[in-house]
Amino acid sequence: MSKEETLTTRHTQILDLIKEGNTDVEIASQLGVAVGTIKNTNQLIFARLGARNRSHALIRALRHHYISLDHEPRKRGEP
């Protein structure tokens, strides 16, 4: 991934919430933002990861070490 394709802390936070099974409505509520904001951010995340949907984004984020299967969010690049 190039620098333009890297994910922000907020992106990985949203991916972690998706990983835990939260809907866009639940994520928006937890983060205190509008549902539209989450939907737009999801599309940006998908584009940056080259993903077609939520499941594909999670797989690609795991492969690139943006998120882990652990319950505690991990910082990008940590093993």
MODELLER restraints for C-alpha pairs under 7 A, 6 or more apart:
rsr = mdl.restraints
at = mdl.atoms
rsr.add(forms.Gaussian(group=physical.xy_distance, feature=features.Distance(at['CA:5:A'], at['CA:48:A']), mean=4.68, stdev=0.5))
rsr.add(forms.Gaussian(group=physical.xy_distance, feature=features.Distance(at['CA:5:A'], at['CA:49:A']), mean=6.94, stdev=0.5))
rsr.add(forms.Gaussian(group=physical.xy_distance, feature=features.Distance(at['CA:6:A'], at['CA:48:A']), mean=6.85, stdev=0.5))
rsr.add(forms.Gaussian(group=physical.xy_distance, feature=features.Distance(at['CA:11:A'], at['CA:45:A']), mean=6.61, stdev=0.5))
rsr.add(forms.Gaussian(group=physical.xy_distance, feature=features.Distance(at['CA:12:A'], at['CA:66:A']), mean=6.33, stdev=0.5))
rsr.add(forms.Gaussian(group=physical.xy_distance, feature=features.Distance(at['CA:12:A'], at['CA:67:A']), mean=6.52, stdev=0.5))
rsr.add(forms.Gaussian(group=physical.xy_distance, feature=features.Distance(at['CA:15:A'], at['CA:58:A']), mean=6.78, stdev=0.5))
rsr.add(forms.Gaussian(group=physical.xy_distance, feature=features.Distance(at['CA:16:A'], at['CA:67:A']), mean=6.66, stdev=0.5))
rsr.add(forms.Gaussian(group=physical.xy_distance, feature=features.Distance(at['CA:16:A'], at['CA:73:A']), mean=6.82, stdev=0.5))
rsr.add(forms.Gaussian(group=physical.xy_distance, feature=features.Distance(at['CA:17:A'], at['CA:27:A']), mean=6.58, stdev=0.5))
rsr.add(forms.Gaussian(group=physical.xy_distance, feature=features.Distance(at['CA:19:A'], at['CA:58:A']), mean=6.90, stdev=0.5))
rsr.add(forms.Gaussian(group=physical.xy_distance, feature=features.Distance(at['CA:24:A'], at['CA:35:A']), mean=6.17, stdev=0.5))
rsr.add(forms.Gaussian(group=physical.xy_distance, feature=features.Distance(at['CA:24:A'], at['CA:38:A']), mean=6.22, stdev=0.5))
rsr.add(forms.Gaussian(group=physical.xy_distance, feature=features.Distance(at['CA:24:A'], at['CA:39:A']), mean=6.85, stdev=0.5))
rsr.add(forms.Gaussian(group=physical.xy_distance, feature=features.Distance(at['CA:25:A'], at['CA:35:A']), mean=5.62, stdev=0.5))
rsr.add(forms.Gaussian(group=physical.xy_distance, feature=features.Distance(at['CA:28:A'], at['CA:34:A']), mean=5.65, stdev=0.5))
rsr.add(forms.Gaussian(group=physical.xy_distance, feature=features.Distance(at['CA:28:A'], at['CA:35:A']), mean=5.21, stdev=0.5))
rsr.add(forms.Gaussian(group=physical.xy_distance, feature=features.Distance(at['CA:28:A'], at['CA:38:A']), mean=6.19, stdev=0.5))
rsr.add(forms.Gaussian(group=physical.xy_distance, feature=features.Distance(at['CA:46:A'], at['CA:52:A']), mean=6.45, stdev=0.5))
rsr.add(forms.Gaussian(group=physical.xy_distance, feature=features.Distance(at['CA:46:A'], at['CA:53:A']), mean=6.75, stdev=0.5))
rsr.add(forms.Gaussian(group=physical.xy_distance, feature=features.Distance(at['CA:46:A'], at['CA:57:A']), mean=5.83, stdev=0.5))
rsr.add(forms.Gaussian(group=physical.xy_distance, feature=features.Distance(at['CA:49:A'], at['CA:57:A']), mean=6.37, stdev=0.5))
rsr.add(forms.Gaussian(group=physical.xy_distance, feature=features.Distance(at['CA:49:A'], at['CA:60:A']), mean=6.42, stdev=0.5))
rsr.add(forms.Gaussian(group=physical.xy_distance, feature=features.Distance(at['CA:51:A'], at['CA:57:A']), mean=4.98, stdev=0.5))
rsr.add(forms.Gaussian(group=physical.xy_distance, feature=features.Distance(at['CA:61:A'], at['CA:67:A']), mean=5.89, stdev=0.5))
rsr.add(forms.Gaussian(group=physical.xy_distance, feature=features.Distance(at['CA:62:A'], at['CA:68:A']), mean=5.86, stdev=0.5))
rsr.add(forms.Gaussian(group=physical.xy_distance, feature=features.Distance(at['CA:65:A'], at['CA:76:A']), mean=6.09, stdev=0.5))
rsr.add(forms.Gaussian(group=physical.xy_distance, feature=features.Distance(at['CA:65:A'], at['CA:77:A']), mean=5.88, stdev=0.5))
rsr.add(forms.Gaussian(group=physical.xy_distance, feature=features.Distance(at['CA:66:A'], at['CA:76:A']), mean=4.69, stdev=0.5))
rsr.add(forms.Gaussian(group=physical.xy_distance, feature=features.Distance(at['CA:66:A'], at['CA:77:A']), mean=6.78, stdev=0.5))
rsr.add(forms.Gaussian(group=physical.xy_distance, feature=features.Distance(at['CA:67:A'], at['CA:73:A']), mean=6.73, stdev=0.5))
rsr.add(forms.Gaussian(group=physical.xy_distance, feature=features.Distance(at['CA:67:A'], at['CA:74:A']), mean=6.23, stdev=0.5))
rsr.add(forms.Gaussian(group=physical.xy_distance, feature=features.Distance(at['CA:68:A'], at['CA:74:A']), mean=6.64, stdev=0.5))
